[in-house]
Amino acid sequence: MTAIDYEARIPNNVDLASDKRLQRALEKWQPAFLDWWGAMGPEGFQGRDVFLRTAVSAHADGWAVFDYVKMPDYRWGIFLSDRVPDRKIAFGDHAGLPAWQEVPGEYRNMLQRLIVTQADTEPASVEQQRYLGQTAPSLYDLRNLFQVNVEEGRHLWAMVYLLQAYFGRTGHEEADALLVRRSGDADHPRILDAFNQKCPDWLTFFCFTTFTDRDGKYQLGALAESGFDPLARTCRFMLTEEAHHLFVGEKGVQRVLTRSAELTALDPNGDARNQGGIDLDTIQKYVNYWFSYSLDLFGGEISSNAADFFASGLKGRWKEESKYEDHICTDAVQMVPVYRDGRLVEEAVPLRNAMNEVLRQEYADDCDKVVGRWNRALESAGSSFRIKLPSTRFHRRQGIYADQAYSPDGEPISSELFEANRSRWLPTDADRAYVASLMTRGVYEPGKVAHWISPPDKGIDGRPAEFEYVRLT
């Protein structure tokens, strides 16, 4: 078991004390991080005691403890999973060679770009969610928001460690730049567009953590296969923490759906809005929006960059070692629907060039399982309504489907027809304003929940749902 040194100024299990140069660099970066957290972290709750999970080991069993912590005092740090002795690169042109413990020179720029892009998503989501605590539907949800936030902060630390430990001057510069960019800023936006979108309400937050954080799961999973061993070990532990973020999103949407079904049944006209809830059609539109936005995070369906990442051994497929037999993929192809001459046709694409699409399909299959669980909850609530994922071609802004309009079923349509149906398929300004109108203040009494959402099935770490997860007095 890999223990974490909590006596150090920066908790870690990478023997930071033995590398004084790196220790000084990270200790110089730490005040800037805390300044960023104070300016862009959760607004209005920095001095409150929050019942948070903190890592105490990088081992899968018994890796965390729960206790009250003020968020600025949270023990952020650098935690890597245990090293696998004699680990080999599992895929690509270097398959079978020893995994790299130092940055391979020929792939330095490519590897740094992968790390920076992943790193940039972590502070971005904290910035997007900065004001949500002021309208939390319960103390349970407030605490879950803050748990997601502090762990995104720790994931930033994990990536900054890699940049500063392995990439010299440019790594230090990139680490500093991570605290300069801001979500949605016109001059210094975050790298990926989904992380520049607003997150003004809790339905958006639950959809974001369901769909966009699930993209993070698959990106981290692909990087956990990397032949650069420090990156692989970093991402393996990040996946352990990421699972809670997905839980928060999935269960949050499920609780909104269940409550909406109840309110729909109560209303003589079957309209949840008349009963102060969110109607099921609006929830479907939010699902359409965030699923389609998150699909773009995987990159183009046909991509030379994806081929280079795989060939170099830097980024594999989801569960590359355990799920696949062919780890070289020089002769295999992937069939991809391509729009040609007014219709969709299947086109054989070299598999290496289709690695983004392979990962995206893994993600879409996982999302479909989530929707299946939501629909079983709707059925249990007595509703005939069913959530449906749109096609992966719907509402795309990147990749081969960006220049042609598609219906939610994935059929090519005119841009005029898409615009005529936009308000049926995607949230309107009026929809967003209505959802926001339900969330004008927080519900902070232990055990109480907002009218528009069902209470949680159970609490956290064996505590009851009515536990005082955040102390506000």
N, C-alpha and C positions, 0 to 999 in steps of 0.2 A: 504494500500500500504506500502511495506517495503522500507524505505528510506535507502540510502547508505551514510555513514559518510565519506565525502571527506575531512574533516579537519584532519582526522587521518593520521598517517604516512602510515598505511596500510588501504586503504578504505575497509569498511566492513559493513555488516548489521547483525552481530552476536554479537554485544555489546562486542567487543574485549577489550575495555577500562576497563571493569569490571573484566577481568581475567588477572592480571598482569603477572603471570607465563607464560601463553600462549603468551601474548603480547611480552614478552622478548624473548621467543623462536623463534617466527616468525620474530621479528626484527633482531635476530641473523642470521636467515636463509636468510633474504632479501639481504644483500650484496653478499652472495654467489650466489644467483639467478641472480643478476645484473652482476656479474662477468661472470657467464655462458652465459647470454644473450649477453654481449659484445664480448665474444669469439666465440659463436656458433650461434648467431642470424644473421639476414640478413646482408650479407657482403657489405660494401660500402655505406650504406644509413642511418647509425645511427644518423647522424646529420641533416637529411632532414626533412622538415615539410610534414607530410602525413595526408590526409583527412580521419581520422579514426572515427569509431563508438566506443563510450565508454558508458558502463552501468551506469545509474544513479538511477535505481530502479530495483527490482527483480519482479516487476509486469509486466504482459504481455502487458499492454497498456502503451505506452509512456515510455519504459524502457531504451532508449538510446538517446544520442545526438551525432551529427557529428561536428567535428572541426579539425583544423590542430594541430597535435601533433608530437613531435619528439619521436620516438619509445622508447628510454630509459626513457622518462618522462611519458610514458603511465601509467594510473592509474590502475595497476593491483590490485587485491584485492580478498576478500572472500565474495561471494554473494550466499545466499540460497533463494529458493522460500519460500513464506509464509507458516508457519506451519498450517496444517489442525487440528483443535481442535478434540481431542478424536479419532485420527486416529487409526485404528486397522490393525493388520497384515492380509493381504488379502489372503494368500495362504500357503500351506505346513502344517507341523505338528502343527504349532502354530496359525493357522488361527483363527481369532476372538479375539485374545488376544491383549492388547494395544501394539501399535508399540513401539519398544525400543528407548529410548532417550540416553541410555548408551550402551556400547558394551556388548552383552550377553557373559558371560564368556566361555560357552561351545563352542562358535563359534568364539572366538577371532582370532585364527590363520587363519581360513578360510576367515573371513571378511577382515583381514589385507591383505591377498594374493589377494583378489579381487580388493581392492583399489590400491595396489601397481601396479598390472598389468595394470589397467586402467591409473593410473598416469604416468607410464613409456612411454605410447604412446604419451603423449602430448609434452614433450621436444624432443622426437625422430623425430617427423615430422618437427619441426623447424630446427633441424640439417640436415635432409634430403634436405630441401628446401633452405639452407643457401645461395647458389650462384645464385639462379634463377633470382634475381632482375637484374643481369648484362645482361640478355638476354630477358627482358620482351618485349612482343609484343606491348604494349601500356602503357601509364600512368595509364589508367583504370585498366589494368591487374596487373600492379605493385602495385597499391594501394590495390587491392583485395588480392594479395599474402601477403602483410604486415598485412592486417586485419585478415586473417587466422592465421598468425604467432603470433600476439599479443594475440589473443584469445586462442590459444593453450597454450601460456604462462599463461594466467589467469586460464585456466582449470587445469594447474599444481598447481597453488596456491590453487585452490579449494580442490584438493586431499591432498596436503600437510597440509592444515588446519585440515582435518579429521585425518590424521596420527598423527599430533602433539597434537591435542586436546583430542584424545580418546585412544591412544595406548602407552602412556608413553615413556619409553626409547627406545623400539624397533621401535616405530613410528618415533622418532627423527632420529634414525639411518637410517631408510628407506627413510626418507625425504632427508637426506644428500646424500644417494646413488643415488637418482634420478638425481643429478647433477654431478655424477661421470661417470655413464655409457654414452656411445656415440654410436650413430647409425653407424653400420658397423665396429666398433672397434673390432679388433681380440681378445683383452684381456678383454674388458669390454663392450660387445655388449648390445643392448637393448633386452628386454625379448622376444618379439615376432618377428619372422623372417621378416615379412613384413615391419617392421620398421627398419630393417637393410639393406634394398634394396636401391640402389642409385636412386636419383631423379634428373637426370642431364639436363632434357629438359622439355619444357612446355606441350608437349603432355603427358608425364609421370605425370606431376603435375595435369593436368586436369583429367586424369584417376584415379590417387591416390585420389583426393578429391571427385570424383564420387563414387568410389567403396570402398576404404579403410576408408574414413571418413563416408561413409554410414554404414559400419560395426560399427563404433563408435556410430552412431545414435541408432542402435538396441541394442548394449551393454549398452549404457546409459539408453535407454528405459527400459531394463530389470532391471537395478539397480535402476531406479526411482520407481519401484514397491517394493523395499526392505522394509522389516520390521524394519530395522535400519533406523530410521526416518532422522537423519542428512545426511546420504548418499542419501536417496530418494530425499530430498529437494535440495541437491547439484546438483544431476543429472538432476532434472527437469529444473533448470535454465540453466545448461550447454546445454541442448537440444535447448533452445531458441537461443543461439549463434551458435550452430552447424548447424542450417538450412542454414545459409549463406555460410558455407563451401561447403555444397552439391550443392547449387546454383552455386557457382564458378566453380565447377567441371562439372556439367551437361551442363551449358551454354557454358563453354569453349570448351568441346568436340563438342557440337552442332555447334559452330562457325567454328571450324576446319573442320567438315564434310561439312558444307554449302560451305565454300570456296573451299574445295577439289572437290566438285561436280561441282562448277563453272569452276575451272581450267581443270577438266577432259573434260568438254564440249567444252572448248576452243581449246584443243589439237587435231590435226588431227588423232592421234593414240589413243586418249582417255587415255592418261597417264598424270596424274597431276604432276608427277615429272618433266616431260619435261617443264612444265610451272612454276616450282619453288614452287610446293605445295607438300603436303603429300598425297600419293595415298590412296584410300579408303581401299584397302587390308591391308596396313600397319596399318591403324587405327583399323581395325578389329583384327589384331594380338595383338595390345596393349590392346584392350578390353579383349581379351581372357586371356592375362597374368594377368592383374590386378584384373579381376573378380575372376579368379581361386585362385590367391594368397590371396585375401581377404577372400575367403570362409574358409580357414584354421584357420582364427582368431576366428571362433566360437567354435573350439575344435572338439573332436571326435563325430561321429554320435551316438555312444553308449558309454555312459560315466557315471561312478559312481560319479565323481565329480559333474556333472550336476544334478544328482539325489540328492546329498547332499545339493547343493546350494538351490534347490527348497524346499526340505523337511525342511531345517532350516529356510526358509522364508527370505533368504538373496538376492536371485535373482529370479525374476519371468519371465513370458513370456512377449512379447510385448503387452502392453495394457491389462495386466492380469486382472485387476478389471472389465474393461468395455467390454472386448471381450469374456470372457469365463464364463461358468456356473460352471464347476467342477474345484474347486481350490485346491482339495486335491490330485486327480490323483493317488490313490493307486491301482485301478483296471483297469484303461484304458491302452490301448496299442497304439503304433504308428507303422505303417507298413513302413519298411525300406528295400530298395533293397540291398541285400547282395550277393557278388560273391561266389558261391558254385559250385564246380565240373565243372568249365569251363563255367558257365552261371550265370546270375542274377536271384535271386529268392526273392520274398517278404517275409520278416521275421517279425513276431510280436515282438516288443520290448516294455518292460514296459515303459509307457509314461514318468515317471520321469527320466529314463535313456536316453530318447531321446529328452530331452529339448534343447540341443544344436541344434539338427536337426530341431526342431520346429522353433527356432529362425532363423536358417539359411534359412529355406524355406520362412519365412516372408521377410527376406532380399532379397532373389532371386526374389520373386514376385515384390518387390519394384524396383529392378534393371530392371526387365522386363518392367515395366511401363516407366522407363527412356528411355530404348531402343526404346519403342514405340514412344515416343516424338521425339527422334532423327530421326527415320525413317519417321515420318511425315514431319520433316524439309527437309530430303533428297527428299521426294516426291515433296514438294513445290519448291525445287531447280531444279526439272526436272530430277532427277537421278532415275534410276531403282535399284540401289544398295541398299541393306538393311543390317544393322548391326544385328547380331544375338548373343545372349548370348550362350556360350557353356554350356553343361551339368554341373551340380554340381559335377559330378564324374571326369571331365576332369582335367588333370594336377594338381592332388592333391598330397601334400607331407605329410599330416597328416590325421588321421582318417582311416576308413575301406577301402577307395579307394586308399590309398597311395601305396599299394604293387602290384597293377594291373594297366596296361595301359588302357586308354579309349580314344576313338575318341571324337571330340567335340560334337557329338550327344549322347555320353554316352555309346556307345557300347564297350564291352571288345575287346581289340586287343592285339597283341603281342608287346613286348617292341621294337622289331626290326621295326615293322610297324610304331610305334609311332615315333621312331628316324628318319625313312625315311621321315616322314611328318612334323617333328618339324619346319622346315623353312617355311612351308606353314601355320602353325597354331600359331606360337609364333614368336616374334620379333627376328631377327638375329642380330649379331654384325654389319653387314652391314646396316640393317634397322636403328639401333640406331645411327650409324655414320651419315647416311643420314639425319635423323631428326635433329641431333645436328648441322649438317652443315647449316641448315636453320636458326639457332638461335645463331649466333656468336656475335651478338651485340644487345643491346636494342633499342627500338623505343620510344623516350622520348619527342617527339613534341606533344603538346596537340592536340587531334583529329586525329592523325595519328595512323595507325596500320600496323603491319608486313604483308608482302605479302601473307603469308601462312594461315592467319586467317581472318575471316570476322569481321567487327566492331561490337561492342555491339549494341543491339536494343535500349537501353536507359542507362542513367547514374545512379548515386547513390544519394539517398536522394533528388530526384527532380532536381539534377544538370544535365546539358547536357553531352553527351558522351565526348565532347571535353574540358570539364572542366580540370583545372590543378590539378589533384588529388594528385600529388606529386610535391613539389617545388624543382627543382634541380638547380636553379640559386639563 
